[in-house]
Structure formats: C-alpha cells, structure tokens
Amino acid sequence: MAADHDTARARSLSHADPGEVPLQAALDALADPVRRSILRDLAGHEEWTRACGTFDLPVTKATRSHHFAVLRAAGLIEQRDEGTRRLNRLRRPEFDRAFPGLLAATIDRAD
C-alpha cells in the first residue's frame, strides 16, 4: 500500500519547461520572499541534497507545499521523491536560458 502511495505522489509532480513559462508567471514566482529564500538556499547547496522539510521557513506545511508547487510551475525547481523525502534542485541553467539574468538579479541580492 505504501508503494502505491509513493507512486501516486511521484506522479503528482509536474515540472514546467522554463522556455514555455510566461514572463509574468516567472516574475510572480520570484516576487514572493519565501520563494526567494527557498531559491537562495538551493543555490547554496549541491543538487538533490535539500529535502522540502529541511528548509527553515516561517510558514505552515500546506503553505510550504504551495510555494514549492509555484516554483515547479515556473520552471525554477525540479523535485524528485526518494523514499519519504522530496528532494529539490534549482534549475538555474535551464531558467537562465529562458530568462537570462533574471534569477541572478532576484536571488543573488539580499531582500
């Protein structure tokens, strides 16, 4: 039964191609300080080393999930399930090809 749940959970992940994301959706995703915090954190770590539950965020679990979904939909992050953990990767090269300089201008500076 747990394996069925894990498979369904993994299927629920959808990842947008940054090249197909409208500029407004990218800007909206980057506008939120919690999401920028997630992106900054990911930028400072090796790919696939940060699980969703390890981020120190001032929001509820449901709101945290929403923020990760917005980042996925904007093509900014990729997620994969490993056991009970959902690991994250910043899609900087892909996003930079679609929106050159936007990510750096947004997350490489303090709020």
Secondary structure in CASP SS format (residue, H / E / C, confidence):
PFRMAT SS
TARGET T0000
AUTHOR 0000-0000-0000
METHOD secondary structure of the structure
MODEL  1
M C 1.00
A H 1.00
A H 1.00
D H 1.00
H H 1.00
D H 1.00
T H 1.00
A H 1.00
R H 1.00
A H 1.00
R H 1.00
S C 1.00
L C 1.00
S C 1.00
H C 1.00
A C 1.00
D C 1.00
P H 1.00
G H 1.00
E H 1.00
V C 1.00
P C 1.00
L H 1.00
Q H 1.00
A H 1.00
A H 1.00
L H 1.00
D H 1.00
A H 1.00
L H 1.00
A H 1.00
D C 1.00
P H 1.00
V H 1.00
R H 1.00
R H 1.00
S H 1.00
I H 1.00
L H 1.00
R H 1.00
D H 1.00
L H 1.00
A H 1.00
G C 1.00
H C 1.00
E C 1.00
E C 1.00
W C 1.00
T C 1.00
R E 1.00
A E 1.00
C H 1.00
G H 1.00
T H 1.00
F C 1.00
D C 1.00
L C 1.00
P C 1.00
V C 1.00
T C 1.00
K H 1.00
A H 1.00
T H 1.00
R H 1.00
S H 1.00
H H 1.00
H H 1.00
F H 1.00
A H 1.00
V H 1.00
L H 1.00
R H 1.00
A H 1.00
A C 1.00
G C 1.00
L C 1.00
I E 1.00
E E 1.00
Q E 1.00
R E 1.00
D E 1.00
E E 1.00
G C 1.00
T C 1.00
R E 1.00
R E 1.00
L E 1.00
N E 1.00
R E 1.00
L E 1.00
R C 1.00
R H 1.00
P H 1.00
E H 1.00
F H 1.00
D H 1.00
R H 1.00
A H 1.00
F C 1.00
P C 1.00
G C 1.00
L H 1.00
L H 1.00
A H 1.00
A H 1.00
T H 1.00
I H 1.00
D C 1.00
R C 1.00
A C 1.00
D C 1.00
END
